[in-house]
Amino acid sequence: MERKKKMATIAAIILSGLFIASAMGIASAHFTMIFPSDSDATLWDVTPEDYIAELGETKTVYIMWGHPYEHISFDMASVPEVSVRKPDGTIEQLTTEEITVEGMDEEGNPGTFVAYKASFTVDQRGDSIVFVRYEDEDQKLTDYVKAIIHCGEEQWVGWDAELGQKAEIVPFTRPYGLEESFVFMGTALYDENALPDADVEVEKYHTLDLGKAVVETAETMFPYDPPMMFTRVTKTNAAGEFAYTLDEPGIWFVGAYGPEVEGLTQRSVFIIPVLDAFPPVAGAEATAPAELEGVETRLKALEDKIATSAQGVPGFSAIAVIAGLFIVVYLVKRRKN
């Protein structure tokens, strides 16, 4: 009896710990975020189209620090180094400006956070690579981040360039024009050499309201380990190569972990915008529920009619229901085709 009481106490402590962790908001991975935007007010509403530019356009990129999946923000602890590689290979170091952005902290409270922005002119067609080095001693992490700004029809030049960063992801898959469920492949490098057997974390960005909703859903459905749904993990092979399926539209962060240098883990990050499925199916989502409801109504009327006419015949109504279900499946499949 005493042993059972002890076990019950231990279980209660464990469950209490899980509840507290959930209430505090379980942390996913920190990432340095590069969001192109027209203004400070719209920066959180970033879309894949924001990573496209017109020739001659001045592009402003916002550099922030936080949890993309949960939409949690933190102050940037140091000034990031921001540069852009033009399609012809020239590199321009950009001037950063410290700003504050509205966001949500780890406790779920609104607040303002230190971030930075920088601008450059898109003066060449092709792919400009914005790359950032950011150091955060509290998190014991140095990020080397890349994002592509694409300009010009069929000007697919520069997206796979190797920059020679300390830690770097070089993509095999062109990182734009991707739709949901496409596979992103790349090589993780450290000191320009392959980074074997490295952890690669993959996380999708959510806006504030959606971030809260998906986190609450994950904590309800998977109370034993909600962050397993926030931050996906794969590994590099012996050649530093990895692959991951980006199964939803939006902005994705892929980070490969390298060794520690003076107590700071060196991590390479690649930001990938993913589009909705193409080509879209016009009106499919809007018409499906109403059509299915009509099928169910007709099935119910059919069941009632058969049940009335077949009273006293053992098993007949059950057979009718089964037959009706086959009709529903057939009609739904026919609609999809």
N, C-alpha and C positions, 0 to 999 in steps of 0.2 A: 504493500500500500504506500509506504514512504517513497519507494522508488518511482511509483506512478505519479505521486505528487511532484517530485522533483522534475520528472520529464514534462509534466504539464506546465510547470513554472518556466522551464527552459523554452518550451514552445511558445508560451505567451510572450516572453522577452523577445524572441526572434520575430514573431508577428508584429509586436509593437515597434521594433526597429524598422521593419519593412514599411509600416504605416507612416512612421515619422519621415523616413527617406522619401516616400511618395509625396507626402504633404509639402516637404521642402522643395520638391522639384528635382528629380534625379538628373544629374548633369550628363550631357553628351559631350562630344569632343569640341574643344575650342578650335576655331578656324579663323584665319585672316581672310576677310571677305573683300572682294573687289567688285563694286556695283557701279556700272555706268548709269548716269541719271541726268535729267534736265535741270533738276533743282533739289535743294535740301529737303523740300517738302514731299517729294515723290520718290526719294531714293529707296524706300522699303518696298515699293511696288515694282521692283525690277522684273523684267521679262526677258526671254531669249532675244527678242527684237532689239533690246537696248544694247546688245553686243554687236549690232550692225551699224555702220556709219556711212554717210554720204561724203564724197570727195569734197574737201574744203571745210568740212564741219569741224567745229571745236568740240572735242569730247572731254567731258569731266568725269573722272572716276573717283568714287568714294572708297576709302580704305577703313574698315571697321574690324572689331575684334569681338567674337561672341560664339554662341551656339546656333548655327543656321537652322537646325531642325526645330528647336524649341523657340526660336526667336528670342533669345536671351542676349543682352548686351553687357559689355564690360568696357571700362576705360582702357584705351591703349596706353601701355606703360612706357613706350619710347616712340621716337619719331621714325616712321618707316622710310626706307630708301625706295624711291619709286622711279622707274625708268621705262622707256618704250623702245622696242626694236622695230624699225620701219621695214616694209617689205624688201627694200634694197639692201638690208643688213646694217644700215647706220643705226646707232644707238643714241638716244637723247635722254639725259637725266632730267627729271621733272622736279619742279619746285612744289613742295607740299605746303598746305595751309591747314593749321589746326582749327577744328570746328567742334561744335557739340551737336549731337543728334538725340532725338527723342527715342526712347526704347523701354525695355522691361528688364528688371534685374532678376537675380536668381530666386528671390522670394516672391516674384510675380508682381512687384510694385513698379509703377511707371517712374521714369527718371530721365536725366540727361547724361550723356556719356561722351568722353573725349574720342574724337575720330579725326581723320585727315582727308583732304581732297587734293587732287592735282588735275591739270588740264593740258591737252596737247591738240595740235591741229592735224587732222587726217589729210595729209598732202600727197599721199600715194595710194593707188589702187592695190589691193592685195590684203595681206594679213599683218596687222600691227600687234605685237605682243607686249602687253603691259606686264611688267614683272616687278615684284616687291620683295624686299627683305625686311622682316619685322622680328624683333627680339623681345621676349617677355620673360624676365627672370623669375617672376612669381610662378609661372607655369613651367619654368625650366625648358623653354622651347624657343627655337629659332625657325621661323617660317620663310620658305622661298616659294613665292606664289606666282603663277602665270595665268593670264586670261587673254583671250584673242578678241581683237576688234576687227571685224571683216568689212571690207569695202570693195564693191565692184562685181558685176556679173561675171561669173566664171574666172575671177581673178583669185584663184586658190593657191596663192604663193606665200610661203613663209610660216605656215601654221606648225610645221614639223621642225623648225629650226632649233638647234641646240645652242643654248646661250652661255654655257660654261659656268652656271651657278654652282655653288658648293653642293647643294642638293637640288635635283631637277627631275621632273617627269617630262619625257619626250614622247609625244603621242604617235601611235601607229594609225589610229582612227582620226580622220579630220574632225576637229572638235566643234563644228557648226554644221547646220543642215541635217542634224540628227533628230529623229523622232523617237518617241517613247518606245521602249523595248529594244532599242539598238544596243549593241555591245561596244563599250569603250575599251580600247587596248592601248597599252603604252609600256615604256621601259623606265624604271626608276634608276637614277644614277646618283652616285656620290663621288665627288672629286673626278667627275667625268668617266667613272667606271661603273659597271653594272652593280646594282645593290641586290644581292641574293637573299632569299628567305626573309624578306622584310614584311612587316605588317603594313597593310594598306587599308585605311579607313575611308568609307564612302558615306556621305551624308547629303541629304537634300534640304534646300532652304524652304522655309515656310514663312508666310506673312504672320502677323501677330495672332489674329483670331484663329486662323487655321492651325497654327502651331500649338495653341492652347488645346484645341479640340483633339488633335491627333495624339498629343501627349496624354490627355485624360483617357482616351480610348485605349492606348497602349498600357497604361497603368491598371486599367480595369481588366483587360483581357489577359495580360501577361504580368501579374503582380510579382511573380518570382524573379523577373529580370526585364523590366520595361526598356532599358537602354539597348537591349539587343535589337530592338526595332528602330531605334533612333540612328545608331551608328553601325553600318554593316562592315564586315571585315573580310578581306581576302589576303593573299600573300603573293609575293613575287617568287618566280622560280629561280633556278641557278643562274640564269642569264639576266635577272632583274626584270623579267617580263610579267605582266599581269593583265587580267581582263575582268570586266564586270558589266552586267546588264543594267542599264539605266531605265527602269521600268515605268517611270512616270514623267510627264512633262514638268519643266521647271528648271531651276538652277542647281547644279550638282557640284559638290566639292569632293575631290579625291586626293588623299594625302598619304604619302609613303614615308615611313619612319626610318631614319638613318641612325648613325651612332651618336653618342654624346661627345661634345667638345666643350671642355671647361664647365661641365655640369649642365649644359644645355643640349637637349636632343635636337638634331638637325632634321628638319622635315621638308619635303617637297610637296607642293599642292598645285593641282590643276583644276581650274573652274570651267565647267562644261554646261552651256545652255542647251536644253532639250525641248523640242517642239511637240505639239500634239500630234497624234497619229495622222498620217497623210496617205491617200486623200481622205477627207472626212466623209462620213456617211450622213448625207443631208436628212435631217428630220427623224433619224432612227430612234433617238432617245425620247423625243417628244411623243411619237406615235405608239411606241411599244406598250406602255402601261394601259392606255385606253383600249388598244386592240386586244390585249390579253384579257382585260376585264370583260369585253364583249364575248370572247370565247368561253370564259368561265360562266357567264350568265346563260349562254345557250346550252352549255353542258348541264347546268343545274335543272333547267327546264326539261331537258331530255331525260335526266335521271328520274324526275318526278313522274313524267309520263310513263316511263317503263315500269316504275315501281307500282303505279296504279293498275296497269294492265296485267301485271305478272304476279299479283298477290296469290300466295299459296304455292308458288313454284319455288322449292328450296334452292337457295344459292343463286337464283336468277338475278336479283338486284345487285349482288356483289360482282357478278360477271358483267353487268351493265356498267357499273362504276369503272371497272378495269378497262372495258372497251372505251368508255368516255375519256379516260386518262390518255389512252393511246391517241385518241382524236386530238386532244389538246397538244400533245407532243408533236404530232404531225403538222398541225396548223402553225405552231410557233416556228418549227423548222422551215416550213414553207415560206413564212413571212421573212425570215432571215435570208433565205436564198433569193 
